[in-house]
Amino acid sequence: MVETKTNQINIRVQPNYVPERSDPSRPIFFFS
């Protein structure tokens, strides 16, 4: 798991996390 602090917000994302909708118009934090 990757812990990243962005705008004082703790966001934990999985390396193999895939959003249901890959919409670039929406702010989606994706860490590959």
C-alpha positions, 0 to 999 in steps of 0.5 A: 500500500502506498501512503501519500499526503496531498493537500493535508489529506492521507490517501492510501491507494493499492498498487493494483487499484483500478477505478471503475470509471477511468474518466480524466475529467474527474479528479482521480488519484491513480498511482502506478 
